[in-house]
Amino acid sequence: MWALGVLTYMLLTASHPFDDEGQASDDQIRHNILHRQASFADWTASASARQFVEMLLRKDPTTRLSIEQLLQDASPAAP
C-alpha cells in the first residue's frame, strides 16, 4: 500500500515524494523515507487526492490505509 502511495504521488505530481528537487541520490532518498514525511509543498492535485496519498504514505503500517479499506471506500453504493 505504501508503494501505491509513492506511485500515485509520482503520477499526480511528476516528482518523487521524498526528493523535492529531483536531484537526490538513492542514499538520500532512503534517508528521507526513513526520517521525514513526504513533501506536499507544491501539491496541485485535489484535496481528496492528497488525503488519499497521505493515508497511503503513513510510516506506521497499522495506521496506513489497508487494501480492505480502499476496496470498501471504492465499492459502489447500494441502490
Contacts in CASP RR format, 6 or more apart in sequence:
PFRMAT RR
TARGET T0000
AUTHOR 0000-0000-0000
METHOD contacts of the structure
MODEL  1
MWALGVLTYMLLTASHPFDDEGQASDDQIRHNILHRQASFADWTASASAR
QFVEMLLRKDPTTRLSIEQLLQDASPAAP
1 56 0 8 1.000
1 61 0 8 1.000
1 64 0 8 1.000
1 65 0 8 1.000
1 66 0 8 1.000
1 67 0 8 1.000
1 70 0 8 1.000
2 56 0 8 1.000
2 57 0 8 1.000
2 61 0 8 1.000
2 64 0 8 1.000
4 56 0 8 1.000
5 17 0 8 1.000
5 53 0 8 1.000
5 56 0 8 1.000
5 57 0 8 1.000
6 16 0 8 1.000
6 17 0 8 1.000
6 57 0 8 1.000
8 49 0 8 1.000
8 52 0 8 1.000
8 53 0 8 1.000
8 56 0 8 1.000
9 15 0 8 1.000
9 16 0 8 1.000
9 17 0 8 1.000
9 38 0 8 1.000
9 53 0 8 1.000
9 57 0 8 1.000
10 16 0 8 1.000
10 17 0 8 1.000
12 45 0 8 1.000
12 49 0 8 1.000
12 53 0 8 1.000
13 42 0 8 1.000
13 43 0 8 1.000
13 44 0 8 1.000
13 45 0 8 1.000
15 22 0 8 1.000
15 42 0 8 1.000
16 22 0 8 1.000
16 24 0 8 1.000
16 29 0 8 1.000
17 38 0 8 1.000
17 39 0 8 1.000
17 53 0 8 1.000
17 57 0 8 1.000
18 24 0 8 1.000
18 29 0 8 1.000
18 32 0 8 1.000
18 33 0 8 1.000
18 36 0 8 1.000
18 38 0 8 1.000
18 39 0 8 1.000
19 28 0 8 1.000
19 29 0 8 1.000
19 32 0 8 1.000
20 39 0 8 1.000
20 41 0 8 1.000
24 32 0 8 1.000
37 57 0 8 1.000
37 59 0 8 1.000
38 53 0 8 1.000
38 54 0 8 1.000
38 57 0 8 1.000
40 50 0 8 1.000
40 54 0 8 1.000
43 50 0 8 1.000
52 65 0 8 1.000
55 64 0 8 1.000
55 65 0 8 1.000
56 64 0 8 1.000
56 65 0 8 1.000
57 64 0 8 1.000
58 64 0 8 1.000
58 65 0 8 1.000
END
